[in-house]
Amino acid sequence: MERADLKQDLALELEAPDLELARAVAALVACNPFVPERVEIERQILGADFREFGTVWHIDKAAERNPNLELLNERLEPLVERWRQVVVGEREGVGGSGVDPEVRRLYPDVVVYHLYNRYEADLRQLIESVVQGERKATAPVSWWRRFQRDVARFFPDGTCWGVTGDEVTMDAALLVAWFFQLRRAFHFIFVSIYGGSLPAAELRAEVWRSVFSHDMRRFRRGLYTRMGDITTLITGPSGTGKELVARAIGLSRFIPFDADRGAFTESFEDSFFALNLSALSPTLVESELFGHRRGAFTGAVEDRPGWFEVCPPLGTIFLDEIGEISEAIQVKLLRVLQTRTFQRLGDTEDRRFGGKVVAATNREPEVELREGRMREDFYYRICSDMVRTPSLREQLDDAPEELRALIDVVARQLVGPEEAPALSDEVEAWVTEHLGSGYPWSGNFRELEQCVRNIVIRGRYLPAGHLSAGSPVEADFRSPEQRFLDGLATDLAAARLDAETLLTRYATWVYVRTGSYQGAARRLGLDRRTVKARVDEDLLAGLRQT
């Protein structure tokens, strides 16, 4: 074919490009995969061919694959090839200079989506083999040269046009690093955060934003190198999986790819360091975080690096129960977050911390701030990115059927896939009969795990500390005092007590604790005769039962 004829044929290809498909694919590239909008984009692309697959990705879909992705890829393949001939032809001086500006703008997104899906199975296999200990993440990637050739085919001179008409570098090593991060983030969010309820879906979407921000295009333009500077604070009740969220964020950080070696520069599996601050004394907290010199305190017999020193620049330190630390340690942590420098205990040398900090607390930070237990400057340093984990009760209120799905998850982990269905039936029947659909699950997912384990071992679950009088549980081994306190807590939480009843019940309790009217009067700040008149004899008899 003559050069002039080729130019004419390529120009004809652009007269009616499938811009609608390309625009939708570009929107999909920038979309959070865990939000319902993703489904609407797929529906828009496929029209009558769209197949219902659910509105959110979650663990129940683990054994399935979204059929719409296969249909979308089949539809996109010819468009990508047609546009490649036109766009690459123009850049090589074959296709003239009449390429539609919107085609230029959309071409990179269309190609990126196409390439990601072409290598998605390779990326998934790589991640799973590392997680299962079958290979190191820093070992050479077998399909790297093939990937390089594919990128060069679509971007032969290593560049493309940007949205504003400027040239943008399309580096194969950078692309594969982005793809690896995308697939890792999806994997760890997908397997770590259970549940098909709306609160669980919203949590997955929020964690995705903590990794990439809400603007994927800005992330790709350069934010990916700076996300480690932003501290993430995870709040929520105990037992709701805050460490799982932190781990998903930490294991999903951007890792560069070395084109010469054909391998990633660091291992994601060795990059997450967790420390429970509430389990350590203040001195040990400082030593664990900052390290110490020999002789810095009693028992410091040698120099020792802390986690801030051990953590690599692409690593993550998880500080659990950060609401428990003293003001003095808050000041030292503030310095690390502000200046990225710290000193070992007993040392004056400044050392640099290059990693990311993720913190968690089951306290309400605003309350801690208001009551003076948390410094204002410290609070405003750690609250730049906040994620809240929902309670199990919130999830069940939105989707009651999720209880069975979550029981299935625990059962599979505990007894394996073959025995799990029978165990799930047993647990579900026991919970329905003895706890009821409105049971609060105060211990959240952690309590549900213990419930399943109890039923495996003893055939029953007796949630001491959570039940009130009249519970349908057959046997209640709590002491009278514990039953009283549980009932009082339940009534207070439900705002069911008037002032007179509250004073009567509390005066009776204080009388039992002090052993005399005089002692109770002193503790309550009331007259002895008033206390005597307030003590409920029936309640007193119940509390005194052995």
VOMARBA-472063 format. One record per residue (C-alpha): residue number from 1; residue in one letter; x, y, z. Coordinates in steps of 0.1 Angstrom, whole numbers, plus 2048, in hexadecimal, padded with zeros to 3 digits. Each point is the difference from the previous one (the first is absolute). Layout:
N
> NUM A X Y Z
...
***
This chain:
546
> 1 M 800 800 800
> 2 E 80D 823 7F7
> 3 R 807 818 81C
> 4 A 7E5 818 7F4
> 5 D 7E6 7E4 7FF
> 6 L 80A 7F5 823
> 7 K 7FA 824 80C
> 8 Q 7DE 800 7F0
> 9 D 7F6 7DF 80F
> 10 L 80B 80B 823
> 11 A 7ED 821 7FC
> 12 L 7E0 7ED 7F7
> 13 E 804 7EB 821
> 14 L 7FC 821 813
> 15 E 7E1 80C 7F0
> 16 A 7E9 7EC 817
> 17 P 815 7F3 81E
> 18 D 7EE 7F0 81C
> 19 L 805 81D 817
> 20 E 7E4 7F6 817
> 21 L 811 7DF 809
> 22 A 821 812 804
> 23 R 7F2 81A 817
> 24 A 7F0 7E5 816
> 25 V 820 7ED 802
> 26 A 813 81F 80A
> 27 A 7E7 805 81C
> 28 L 805 7DC 80B
> 29 V 826 806 801
> 30 A 7FB 81C 819
> 31 C 7E4 7EF 814
> 32 N 803 7F1 822
> 33 P 7F8 7DB 7FA
> 34 F 7ED 7FC 821
> 35 V 7E6 81B 7FA
> 36 P 7DE 7F9 7EF
> 37 E 808 819 7E5
> 38 R 817 7E6 7F1
> 39 V 7E2 7EA 7F8
> 40 E 7EE 81D 7EF
> 41 I 81E 806 7EA
> 42 E 800 7DB 7F6
> 43 R 7DB 802 7F9
> 44 Q 805 81F 7EB
> 45 I 81B 7EF 7EB
> 46 L 7EE 7DF 7FA
> 47 G 7DC 80B 7FE
> 48 A 7EA 7E2 7FA
> 49 D 81D 7E8 803
> 50 F 806 80A 825
> 51 R 7FD 7E4 819
> 52 E 7F6 805 824
> 53 F 81D 7F8 817
> 54 G 7F8 813 820
> 55 T 808 824 809
> 56 V 820 7FA 815
> 57 W 81F 7EA 800
> 58 H 802 7EB 81F
> 59 I 80D 7DE 80C
> 60 D 7E1 7ED 7F5
> 61 K 80A 807 7DC
> 62 A 822 7F2 805
> 63 A 7FA 7E1 7EB
> 64 E 7EF 813 7E4
> 65 R 80B 818 7E6
> 66 N 7EC 81E 7F4
> 67 P 7F2 7F5 7DE
> 68 N 7FD 825 7F6
> 69 L 826 804 7FF
> 70 E 804 7E4 7E6
> 71 L 7E5 810 7EB
> 72 L 80F 822 803
> 73 N 823 7F3 7F7
> 74 E 7F2 7EF 7E1
> 75 R 7EF 821 7F5
> 76 L 81F 815 807
> 77 E 81A 7EA 7EE
> 78 P 7F8 80C 7DC
> 79 L 7FD 824 80B
> 80 V 822 800 811
> 81 E 810 7F1 7E1
> 82 R 7EF 818 7E8
> 83 W 80A 81E 815
> 84 R 823 7F3 803
> 85 Q 804 801 7DB
> 86 V 7F2 823 7FD
> 87 V 812 810 81E
> 88 V 821 7EF 7FC
> 89 G 7FE 806 7DB
> 90 E 7FD 825 805
> 91 R 81D 801 818
> 92 E 815 7ED 7E7
> 93 G 7F6 817 7E4
> 94 V 7EA 7E6 7EE
> 95 G 7DD 80B 80B
> 96 G 802 826 7FA
> 97 S 7F8 819 81B
> 98 G 7DA 7FE 800
> 99 V 7FA 7EA 81E
> 100 D 7E2 80B 814
> 101 P 80D 811 820
> 102 E 7E8 7EC 815
> 103 V 80F 7E0 7F2
> 104 R 822 80C 80A
> 105 R 7F4 807 823
> 106 L 7ED 7DF 804
> 107 Y 81A 7EA 7F0
> 108 P 817 7FC 81F
> 109 D 7E4 7F6 817
> 110 V 7F2 7E7 7E7
> 111 V 822 7F0 7FC
> 112 V 807 800 825
> 113 Y 7DF 7EE 807
> 114 H 807 7E8 7E4
> 115 L 823 7F8 80C
> 116 Y 7F6 7FC 824
> 117 N 7E5 7E6 7F7
> 118 R 819 7EE 7E9
> 119 Y 818 7FC 81E
> 120 E 7E7 7FE 81C
> 121 A 803 7DA 803
> 122 D 826 802 801
> 123 L 7FF 81B 81B
> 124 R 7E7 7EB 814
> 125 Q 816 7E1 7FE
> 126 L 81E 814 80A
> 127 I 7EF 80E 81F
> 128 E 7F1 7DF 80B
> 129 S 821 7EE 7FC
> 130 V 812 819 816
> 131 V 7E4 7FF 81A
> 132 Q 802 7DA 801
> 133 G 826 801 804
> 134 E 807 7F0 7DE
> 135 R 817 81C 7F4
> 136 K 80F 821 80A
> 137 A 7F0 821 7F4
> 138 T 822 80C 7F6
> 139 A 807 7E3 7E9
> 140 P 801 807 7DA
> 141 V 7DE 801 7EF
> 142 S 7FE 7E6 7E4
> 143 W 7E8 814 7EA
> 144 W 813 822 802
> 145 R 80F 7FF 7DD
> 146 R 7DE 7F8 7F1
> 147 F 7F1 81D 813
> 148 Q 81B 817 7F3
> 149 R 7F9 7F6 7DC
> 150 D 7DB 806 805
> 151 V 805 823 80E
> 152 A 819 808 7E4
> 153 R 7E6 7F5 7E7
> 154 F 7E6 819 80C
> 155 F 819 81B 809
> 156 P 81E 7FA 7E9
> 157 D 813 820 80A
> 158 G 7F7 7FC 825
> 159 T 7E9 81E 800
> 160 C 7DB 809 7F9
> 161 W 7EB 820 800
> 162 G 7F3 80D 821
> 163 V 7DD 80F 806
> 164 T 80E 823 7F8
> 165 G 813 7F5 7E1
> 166 D 822 7FD 811
> 167 E 815 7E1 7FE
> 168 V 7FF 7E8 81D
> 169 T 819 7E4 806
> 170 M 7F2 7DD 7FF
> 171 D 81C 7EC 811
> 172 A 7FB 7DA 800
> 173 A 810 7FD 823
> 174 L 7E9 81A 80E
> 175 L 7E2 7F1 7F0
> 176 V 807 7DD 80E
> 177 A 806 80F 823
> 178 W 7DE 811 7FF
> 179 F 7EF 7E0 7F4
> 180 F 811 7EC 81C
> 181 Q 7F4 819 819
> 182 L 7DC 800 7F2
> 183 R 7FE 7DA 801
> 184 R 810 7FE 823
> 185 A 7E8 81A 80E
> 186 F 7E2 7EE 7F1
> 187 H 80D 7DF 80E
> 188 F 806 80B 823
> 189 I 7E0 815 803
> 190 F 7EC 7E4 7F1
> 191 V 80D 7E4 817
> 192 S 803 815 820
> 193 I 7DE 812 802
> 194 Y 7E3 7E8 802
> 195 G 7DB 806 7F9
> 196 G 7E8 809 7E5
> 197 S 7EE 81B 813
> 198 L 801 824 7F6
> 199 P 815 80A 81F
> 200 A 81A 7E5 7F7
> 201 A 800 80C 7DB
> 202 E 805 824 80B
> 203 L 81D 7F5 816
> 204 R 811 7EF 7E3
> 205 A 7FB 81F 7EA
> 206 E 80F 816 81C
> 207 V 81E 7EA 804
> 208 W 806 802 7DA
> 209 R 800 826 803
> 210 S 819 7FE 81C
> 211 V 817 7EE 7E8
> 212 F 7FA 814 7E0
> 213 S 7EC 81F 80B
> 214 H 7DF 808 7EF
> 215 D 811 80D 7E0
> 216 M 812 7E4 7EE
> 217 R 80D 817 7E5
> 218 R 811 817 81A
> 219 F 80E 7E1 810
> 220 R 810 7F4 7DF
> 221 R 80E 823 7F9
> 222 G 815 7FF 81F
> 223 L 7ED 7FC 820
> 224 Y 80A 7DB 801
> 225 T 823 80C 80D
> 226 R 7F0 814 81D
> 227 M 7E5 7EB 80E
> 228 G 817 7F3 81B
> 229 D 803 823 80F
> 230 I 7DB 7FF 809
> 231 T 7F7 7EF 821
> 232 T 7E0 7EB 800
> 233 L 7EB 7FE 820
> 234 I 7E8 7E2 803
> 235 T 7E4 803 81A
> 236 G 7E4 7E9 809
> 237 P 7F5 7E8 81C
> 238 S 816 7E4 80C
> 239 G 7FD 7E0 7EC
> 240 T 7F8 811 7DF
> 241 G 820 7F8 7ED
> 242 K 814 820 803
> 243 E 821 7ED 7FD
> 244 L 7F4 7EE 7E1
> 245 V 7F8 822 7F1
> 246 A 822 80D 80A
> 247 R 811 7E2 7F1
> 248 A 7ED 804 7DF
> 249 I 80C 824 7FE
> 250 G 824 7F7 809
> 251 L 803 7E3 7E8
> 252 S 7F2 815 7E3
> 253 R 81B 81B 7FE
> 254 F 811 809 7DF
> 255 I 820 7EC 7FA
> 256 P 817 80A 7E3
> 257 F 80A 7E7 7E5
> 258 D 824 7FC 7F5
> 259 A 800 7FD 7DA
> 260 D 823 7F3 7FE
> 261 R 7FB 7E4 819
> 262 G 7DC 7FA 7F5
> 263 A 7F5 7FF 824
> 264 F 7F0 815 81B
> 265 T 817 813 817
> 266 E 7F1 7F6 821
> 267 S 7EA 7E4 810
> 268 F 7DE 80B 80B
> 269 E 7FC 7E2 817
> 270 D 81C 80C 817
> 271 S 7F5 825 801
> 272 F 7E5 800 81B
> 273 F 809 805 825
> 274 A 7E5 7FF 81A
> 275 L 803 80C 825
> 276 N 7E5 800 81A
> 277 L 807 81E 815
> 278 S 7E8 7F8 81C
> 279 A 813 7E0 808
> 280 L 821 812 809
> 281 S 80B 818 81B
> 282 P 809 824 7F4
> 283 T 826 7F8 802
> 284 L 7FB 7E0 7EB
> 285 V 7EA 813 7E7
> 286 E 81C 819 7FB
> 287 S 81B 7E5 7FD
> 288 E 7EB 7EC 7E8
> 289 L 7F9 81E 7E9
> 290 F 820 814 802
> 291 G 81A 7E7 80C
> 292 H 819 806 81C
> 293 R 825 803 807
> 294 R 811 7EA 819
> 295 G 7FA 80C 824
> 296 A 7E3 816 7F6
> 297 F 7EB 7EF 81B
> 298 T 802 7E2 818
> 299 G 803 7E1 7EA
> 300 A 80D 812 7E1
> 301 V 81F 7EB 7FE
> 302 E 807 806 7DB
> 303 D 7F7 818 7E4
> 304 R 7DF 7F7 7EF
> 305 P 7EF 80F 7E2
> 306 G 7DA 807 802
> 307 W 7E5 7FB 7E7
> 308 F 804 823 7F1
> 309 E 824 7F7 7F8
> 310 V 7F9 7DC 7F4
> 311 C 7E2 80A 7EA
> 312 P 80B 805 7DC
> 313 P 7F5 81F 7EC
> 314 L 7E5 7EC 7EE
> 315 G 7F5 7EF 821
> 316 T 7E4 807 818
> 317 I 7FF 802 826
> 318 F 7DE 7F8 810
> 319 L 7FB 810 822
> 320 D 7E2 7EF 810
> 321 E 7ED 810 81D
> 322 I 811 822 7FA
> 323 G 7E6 80F 817
> 324 E 811 7F0 81E
> 325 I 822 812 7FD
> 326 S 80B 81C 818
> 327 E 804 824 7F6
> 328 A 826 7FD 802
> 329 I 800 7E5 7E5
> 330 Q 7E7 813 7EB
> 331 V 819 81D 7FF
> 332 K 81B 7E8 7F4
> 333 L 7EA 7F0 7E6
> 334 L 7F5 823 7F4
> 335 R 824 808 7F9
> 336 V 804 7E0 7EB
> 337 L 7E1 808 7EC
> 338 Q 809 825 7FB
> 339 T 826 7FE 7F9
> 340 R 804 7DB 7F8
> 341 T 81D 7FF 819
> 342 F 804 7EF 822
> 343 Q 81B 7F7 81A
> 344 R 806 7E0 812
> 345 L 7FB 801 826
> 346 G 821 80C 80F
> 347 D 80D 80D 7DF
> 348 T 802 822 7F0
> 349 E 805 7F5 7DC
> 350 D 7E3 808 7E8
> 351 R 7F5 7E3 7EB
> 352 R 7E7 800 7E4
> 353 F 7E0 7ED 7FC
> 354 G 7F4 7FC 7DC
> 355 G 7E2 7E9 804
> 356 K 7DB 804 805
> 357 V 7ED 801 821
> 358 V 7DE 7F0 805
> 359 A 7F0 804 822
> 360 A 7E0 7F2 810
> 361 T 7EB 806 81F
> 362 N 7DE 7F5 80D
> 363 R 7FC 821 811
> 364 E 7EF 81E 7F0
> 365 P 81D 818 7F8
> 366 E 7EA 81F 802
> 367 V 7F6 7F6 824
> 368 E 824 7F9 809
> 369 L 809 823 7F2
> 370 R 7E4 811 812
> 371 E 808 7F0 822
> 372 G 825 808 7FD
> 373 R 80E 7DD 7FD
> 374 M 80C 806 7DD
> 375 R 814 81E 7F5
> 376 E 7F0 816 7E6
> 377 D 81F 802 7EB
> 378 F 804 7DB 801
> 379 Y 7DB 7FA 7F6
> 380 Y 802 817 7E2
> 381 R 820 7EE 7F4
> 382 I 7F0 7DE 801
> 383 C 7DD 808 7F3
> 384 S 809 809 7DC
> 385 D 7F3 7DE 7F4
> 386 M 7E6 7EF 816
> 387 V 7EF 7DE 7FB
> 388 R 7E4 7F3 817
> 389 T 7F9 7DB 802
> 390 P 7DB 7F8 805
> 391 S 7F3 7EA 81C
> 392 L 7F2 7DE 7F8
> 393 R 7DE 80C 80C
> 394 E 801 81C 7E6
> 395 Q 807 7E7 7E5
> 396 L 7E4 7E8 80B
> 397 D 7E7 81D 803
> 398 D 807 808 7DB
> 399 A 801 7DB 7F4
> 400 P 7F4 7E6 81A
> 401 E 809 7E4 7E8
> 402 E 824 80A 804
> 403 L 802 7ED 822
> 404 R 7FF 7DF 7ED
> 405 A 81A 80B 7E7
> 406 L 817 80C 81C
> 407 I 7FB 7DF 814
> 408 D 80A 7EE 7E0
> 409 V 820 814 7FE
> 410 V 80A 7F7 824
> 411 A 7F5 7DC 7FC
> 412 R 816 7FB 7E1
> 413 Q 81E 80E 812
> 414 L 7F9 7EA 81E
> 415 V 7F7 7DE 7F3
> 416 G 807 802 7DA
> 417 P 7E9 802 7E2
> 418 E 7F2 7DD 802
> 419 E 7F4 801 824
> 420 A 7F7 825 7FF
> 421 P 7DC 7FE 7F3
> 422 A 7F5 7E8 81C
> 423 L 810 816 81A
> 424 S 7F0 81F 7F2
> 425 D 7DE 7F0 802
> 426 E 806 7F7 824
> 427 V 80D 823 80A
> 428 E 7E4 812 7EE
> 429 A 7E5 7EA 810
> 430 W 80F 806 823
> 431 V 803 825 7FB
> 432 T 7DC 803 7F3
> 433 E 7F2 7EB 81D
> 434 H 814 80E 81D
> 435 L 80C 823 7F7
> 436 G 7E6 80C 7E8
> 437 S 803 817 7E1
> 438 G 803 81F 816
> 439 Y 81F 7F4 814
> 440 P 818 81E 802
> 441 W 821 7EE 7F9
> 442 S 812 818 816
> 443 G 821 7EF 7F9
> 444 N 7F9 803 7DA
> 445 F 811 7E8 7E8
> 446 R 819 7F4 81B
> 447 E 7E2 7F5 815
> 448 L 7F1 7EE 7E2
> 449 E 820 7ED 7FC
> 450 Q 7FF 7F6 825
> 451 C 7DC 7F6 7FD
> 452 V 808 7E8 7E3
> 453 R 81E 7F2 813
> 454 N 7EB 7FB 820
> 455 I 7E6 7ED 7ED
> 456 V 81A 7EA 7EF
> 457 I 80F 7F7 823
> 458 R 7E1 800 817
> 459 G 7E2 802 7E9
> 460 R 7F5 821 810
> 461 Y 80B 824 804
> 462 L 7FA 812 821
> 463 P 809 825 7FA
> 464 A 807 80A 824
> 465 G 801 826 804
> 466 H 7E8 806 7E3
> 467 L 7DE 7F1 80B
> 468 S 7E5 811 814
> 469 A 7E5 7F0 815
> 470 G 7E7 7ED 7EC
> 471 S 819 7F4 7E7
> 472 P 7F5 7E0 7ED
> 473 V 822 7F0 808
> 474 E 7F9 7E0 813
> 475 A 81B 803 81A
> 476 D 80F 820 80E
> 477 F 81E 7FB 816
> 478 R 806 824 808
> 479 S 801 80C 824
> 480 P 7E2 814 80E
> 481 E 816 81F 800
> 482 Q 80A 7FB 7DC
> 483 R 7DB 7FB 7F5
> 484 F 7F7 81F 813
> 485 L 81C 815 7EF
> 486 D 7F8 7F2 7DE
> 487 G 7DB 808 804
> 488 L 808 823 80D
> 489 A 817 806 7E2
> 490 T 7E6 7F4 7E8
> 491 D 7E5 816 80F
> 492 L 817 81F 800
> 493 A 80A 7FA 7DC
> 494 A 7DB 7FF 7F6
> 495 A 7F7 81E 816
> 496 R 7E5 7EC 812
> 497 L 806 80D 823
> 498 D 7F0 81E 811
> 499 A 814 813 81B
> 500 E 7EE 7F0 81D
> 501 T 806 7DC 7F4
> 502 L 824 807 7F7
> 503 L 807 80E 823
> 504 T 7EF 7E3 811
> 505 R 814 7E6 7EC
> 506 Y 821 812 804
> 507 A 7FB 806 825
> 508 T 7F9 7DC 805
> 509 W 81F 7F6 7ED
> 510 V 816 818 814
> 511 Y 7F2 7F3 821
> 512 V 809 7DC 7F5
> 513 R 823 80C 7F7
> 514 T 807 814 820
> 515 G 7EE 7E9 818
> 516 S 7EF 81C 815
> 517 Y 7E8 81C 7FC
> 518 Q 81A 818 80E
> 519 G 81A 7F5 7E6
> 520 A 7E6 803 7E4
> 521 A 7F5 822 80C
> 522 R 824 80D 800
> 523 R 807 7F1 7DD
> 524 L 7DF 80F 7F2
> 525 G 802 821 811
> 526 L 7DE 7FB 810
> 527 D 7F1 7FE 823
> 528 R 800 7DD 810
> 529 R 7DA 800 804
> 530 T 7FC 809 7DB
> 531 V 815 7E3 7F6
> 532 K 7ED 7E8 816
> 533 A 7E0 80B 7F1
> 534 R 80D 7FB 7DD
> 535 V 80D 7DD 804
> 536 D 7EA 7E7 7EE
> 537 E 7FC 7E1 817
> 538 D 7F6 7E8 7E4
> 539 L 81E 80B 7EB
> 540 L 816 7FE 81E
> 541 A 7F5 7DC 806
> 542 G 808 7F7 7DC
> 543 L 822 80F 802
> 544 R 809 7ED 81F
> 545 Q 7F7 7DE 7F2
> 546 T 81E 7E8 7FE
***
